[in-house]
Amino acid sequence: MLFACLFGPSYQVAPLRLSGNCRIVKTNQFMELALDQARAAGERGEVPIGAVLVIDGAVIAASGNRTRELNDVTAHAEVAVIRMACDELGQERLTGADLYVTLEPCTMCAAAISFARIRRLYYGAEDPKGGAVDNGVRFYTQPTCHHAPDVYSGLQETTSADILRTFFARKRDVP
């Protein structure tokens, strides 16, 4: 699996037993991978946001924010996984893809998700200040938006918010 090659065996998705709740289990498992990416980003001094892109139940790409590392304001987790997946698949559209992200996407990321034609967006915590899906500009409701993914919010919301809260509390404690 490409994902294991890029990120090592510790990030492989474990096989799941099929049950009536199979989709929910997989959704939670993919969100856990996004949370792992967020934690890793925080350990690198990045704002701890993680994203995972999945097609047909297979993880195609995963990343955390890399803006400081790359000195690139566009290196948000969502943009990173879109770039990785498009490169891996050799195409600019990700029709049929599901994106899991720990924080409500900003306007730039919401636009990238739309342009890539991502099918579903799952996100954890809302972002009342910078979010652009259910807050702020509500990008997908605008007449200029040509594609809106199905949006599912609140997935692992408390954990996602706690990771961010802890990160910024530690930043404030450092002289």
C-alpha positions in Angstrom: 0.0 0.0 0.0 1.4 3.4 -1.0 0.5 4.9 2.4 2.7 2.4 4.2 5.6 3.1 1.8 5.4 6.8 2.4 4.9 6.8 6.2 6.2 3.4 7.4 4.4 0.3 8.7 3.3 2.0 11.9 0.7 4.0 9.9 -0.8 1.0 8.1 -4.5 0.7 8.4 -5.4 -2.5 10.3 -7.7 -5.0 8.6 -11.3 -4.6 9.7 -14.0 -7.2 10.3 -17.2 -6.4 8.4 -20.2 -5.6 10.5 -23.3 -3.4 10.4 -21.1 -0.6 11.6 -18.2 -1.2 9.2 -18.4 2.3 7.6 -18.5 4.0 11.0 -15.5 2.0 12.2 -13.5 2.8 9.0 -14.4 6.5 9.3 -13.2 6.6 12.9 -10.0 4.8 11.9 -9.2 7.2 9.1 -9.9 10.1 11.5 -7.5 8.5 14.0 -4.8 8.6 11.3 -5.5 12.3 10.7 -5.2 12.9 14.4 -1.8 11.1 14.4 -0.7 13.4 11.6 -1.9 16.4 13.6 0.0 15.3 16.7 3.2 14.8 14.6 2.8 18.2 13.1 2.5 19.7 16.6 5.7 17.9 17.7 7.5 19.6 14.7 6.3 23.0 15.9 3.6 23.2 13.2 0.0 24.1 14.0 -1.3 20.6 14.7 -3.7 19.9 11.9 -3.7 16.6 10.1 -5.4 15.2 7.0 -5.9 11.8 5.3 -7.2 11.2 1.8 -8.9 7.9 1.1 -10.2 6.4 -2.1 -12.2 3.1 -2.1 -11.2 2.5 1.5 -7.4 2.8 0.8 -5.3 5.6 2.3 -3.7 7.4 -0.7 -2.1 10.3 1.3 -1.6 11.7 4.8 0.1 14.8 6.1 0.1 17.4 8.8 0.6 21.1 8.4 4.1 21.9 7.0 3.9 25.7 6.6 6.9 26.4 8.9 9.0 23.5 7.6 8.6 24.5 4.0 8.3 28.3 4.5 5.1 28.0 2.5 1.8 29.5 3.6 -0.1 27.1 1.3 1.4 24.0 2.9 -1.7 23.2 5.0 -2.5 19.6 5.6 -5.4 19.5 3.2 -3.4 21.0 0.3 -0.5 18.7 1.1 -2.6 15.5 0.8 -4.4 16.8 -2.3 -1.0 17.4 -4.0 0.3 14.0 -2.9 -2.8 12.2 -4.1 -2.9 14.0 -7.5 0.8 13.2 -8.0 0.4 9.6 -7.0 -2.6 9.1 -9.3 -1.4 11.2 -12.1 -4.5 13.3 -12.3 -5.8 16.7 -11.1 -9.3 15.5 -10.0 -9.9 13.3 -7.0 -13.5 12.3 -7.8 -14.6 9.6 -5.4 -12.1 10.6 -2.7 -12.9 11.2 0.9 -10.9 13.7 3.0 -10.5 13.5 6.7 -9.1 16.6 8.5 -8.9 17.5 12.1 -10.1 21.1 11.8 -12.7 22.8 9.6 -10.9 23.9 6.4 -10.0 27.5 5.7 -11.1 29.3 2.6 -8.0 28.3 0.6 -8.4 24.6 1.6 -12.1 24.6 1.0 -11.5 25.9 -2.5 -8.8 23.3 -3.2 -11.2 20.6 -2.0 -13.8 21.9 -4.4 -11.4 22.2 -7.3 -10.1 18.6 -6.8 -13.7 17.4 -6.8 -13.4 15.5 -3.5 -16.6 13.6 -2.8 -16.8 13.8 1.0 -15.2 16.0 3.6 -15.1 14.8 7.2 -13.7 17.2 9.8 -13.2 17.3 13.5 -13.4 20.6 15.3 -15.1 23.7 14.0 -13.0 26.8 13.5 -15.2 29.9 14.1 -12.3 32.3 13.4 -10.8 30.8 10.3 -13.1 28.1 9.1 -14.8 28.5 5.7 -17.2 25.5 5.6 -19.7 25.9 8.3 -18.3 29.2 9.5 -17.0 32.4 7.9 -17.6 32.6 4.1 -19.3 29.1 4.0 -17.5 28.5 0.7 -19.7 25.6 -0.5 -22.8 27.7 -0.4 -21.5 30.4 -2.6 -22.8 30.7 -6.2 -19.2 30.7 -7.5 -18.5 27.2 -6.0 -18.7 24.7 -8.8 -18.5 21.6 -6.6 -19.4 21.0 -3.0 -18.5 17.8 -1.2 -20.8 16.1 1.2 -19.7 17.5 4.6 -19.7 15.6 7.9 -18.5 17.7 10.9 -17.8 16.9 14.5 -15.9 13.6 13.9 -13.5 13.2 16.9 -14.3 16.9 17.6 -13.2 16.9 21.3 -9.9 15.2 20.6 -9.2 17.5 17.6 -9.9 20.6 19.7 -7.9 19.3 22.6 -4.8 18.8 20.5 -5.0 22.4 19.3 -5.8 23.8 22.7 -2.8 21.9 24.3 -0.5 23.1 21.5 -1.4 26.8 21.9 -1.3 26.6 25.7 2.2 25.3 25.6 3.2 28.0 23.1 1.9 30.6 25.5 3.9 29.1 28.4 7.2 29.3 26.6 8.9 32.6 27.3 
